[in-house]
Amino acid sequence: MYDVIGDIHGHADALERLLGAMGYAEQGGTWRHPERTVIFVGDFIDRGSEIARVLEIARGMVDAGTAQAVMGNHEFNAVAFHMPHPIENQAFLRERSYKNIRQFEMTLQQLSEAQLEESIDWFLEFPMWLELDGLRVVHACWDPVSMAVVDRGRARHGRLNNAFVHEACESDNELFEAVEVLLKGKEVRLPEGVAFHDKDGETRHHVRTQWYRQPQDLSFRDYAFAFSFDTRERIPEAPIPPDTIAEACPYPPDAPPVLFGHYWMPPDNGPSRLAPNVACLDYSVAKGGRLCAYRWSGERELDDANFVSVPAEA
């Protein structure tokens, strides 16, 4: 059975307290449970002050077979940030803009060059989703169409390598859009002339959607993956346009449970499921919230009693 842990973002102390609360203990240099296995939803790095320790714990568990991990958008960004562009001299696949450097600077400050290279090689081994016996795990969005595109990309390139990442960083390529959906979620464009500022102060003309829901009869505010009052108030209540409704692919109510992270849920709102078979495990530990896990034991319908969380600070 699996204990699925949300975005950690360099908070090793919280990770150790969460593992301890779930009955894991350090044995033989790694954290173990006599009966259960951890699944990490990605986003180990950036923001926090204990990134090297988080990677040491997670890598040790994965290598020992006591954990699995899927790719987060921050891991994919790190790979692209350090991969040389195959065509443009002195360039990298992820632009070294002020915004991108600022997002990555805590990782750059805390890891040596050797640690960073070793971590990036490890990230390239991550799957972008896990389809287990009765459970699904992805970083941001379970989308079969995008998964099929990624599978074709892997078939072309053999694995997640420089050629795959290069293709996935070209914004006019279908692989780019597929990776964006799986690792960052689905977005819809706001009405013309409407925008809002996100948690990092960036101007947004699109909103991330509650992709598991049917958008018919919803407003942009209701369909947005935004649960804090301040963010919701910035999003218009205009109705969702017909083309967005037609393109939507809500998560089927009879599908296996799906667990993911990424969305900065407000910690005072849970943790709790979003639908009977859908739950987000990112409860904003990097903003002073909580590090969250869901303890899955084969149930078809998720139970709020199975969430476990610890505060960012002891």
Secondary structure, 3 states (H helix, E strand, C coil): CEEEECCCCCCHHHHHHHHHHCCCEEECCEEECCCCEEEECCCCCCCCCCHHHHHHHHHHHHHHCCEEECCCHHHHHHHHHHCECCCCCCCECCCCCHHHHHHHHHHHHHCCHHHHHHHHHHHCCCCCEEECCCCEEECCCCCHHHHHHHHHHHHHHCCCCHHHHHHHCCCCCHHHHHHHHHHHCCEEECCCCCCEECCCCCEECEEEECCCCCCCCCEHHHHECCCCHHHHHHCCCCECCHHHHHHCCCCCCCCCCEEECCCCCCHHHCCCCCECCEEECEEEHHHCCEEEEEEECCCCCCCHHHEEEEECCC
